[in-house]
Amino acid sequence: MKKIEAIIRPEKLEIVKNALAEEGFLGMTVIEVKGRGIQGGIVERYRGREFVVDLLQKVKIELVVKEKDVDKVIDIICENARTGNPGDGKIFVLPVERVVRVRTGEKDENAI
């Protein structure tokens, strides 16, 4: 099993969530986060003054999937979150040693 953490633009959340659901990936955790990549933020203008916003609003989606589904989930996220501009986000894949469904006690792949 693998945990996929995708950090994307907030305005892409519904599109990505719906695309994942259409393919049967319903369970996920969504967290509002702030961050920056190598671009270091953006320069904004307000009333003629410039200021740097170096932590931008993002959304982090976390899913635990079977190993065979990792590439499919990554493709779905990339297709639906990509704008082609800096700040589209990142996807991280991590190993998951164990999963337990609290309600039933089911374990591992039966619990995801």
Residue pairs with C-beta under 8 A, 6 or more apart in sequence:
1 64
1 65
1 66
1 67
1 95
1 96
1 99
1 108
1 109
1 112
2 64
2 65
2 66
2 67
2 70
2 93
2 94
2 95
2 96
3 62
3 63
3 64
3 93
3 94
3 95
3 96
4 61
4 62
4 63
4 64
4 65
4 70
4 73
4 74
4 77
4 91
4 92
4 93
5 60
5 61
5 62
5 91
5 92
5 93
5 94
6 16
6 60
6 61
6 62
6 77
6 81
6 89
6 90
6 91
6 92
7 33
7 35
7 58
7 59
7 60
7 89
7 90
7 91
8 16
8 58
8 59
8 61
8 77
8 81
8 88
8 89
9 58
9 59
9 81
9 83
9 87
9 88
9 89
10 32
10 57
10 58
10 59
12 59
12 80
12 81
12 83
13 30
13 59
13 61
15 80
15 81
16 61
16 76
16 77
16 80
16 81
17 28
17 30
17 61
19 76
19 79
19 80
20 26
20 28
20 63
20 73
20 76
20 77
23 72
23 76
25 63
25 65
25 69
25 73
25 76
27 63
27 64
27 112
28 61
28 62
28 63
29 61
29 62
29 63
30 59
30 60
30 61
30 62
31 59
31 60
31 62
32 57
32 58
32 59
32 60
33 57
33 58
33 59
33 60
34 55
34 56
34 57
34 58
35 55
35 56
35 58
36 54
36 55
36 56
37 86
37 87
37 90
39 86
39 87
40 54
41 52
41 53
41 54
41 55
41 56
42 52
42 53
42 56
43 50
43 51
43 52
43 53
44 50
44 51
44 52
44 53
56 87
58 89
61 77
63 73
64 96
64 99
64 112
65 73
65 112
66 109
66 112
70 93
74 91
74 93
77 91
78 91
81 88
81 89
82 88
98 107
98 108
99 107
99 108
99 109
99 111
99 112
100 106
100 107
100 111
101 107
101 110
101 111
104 111
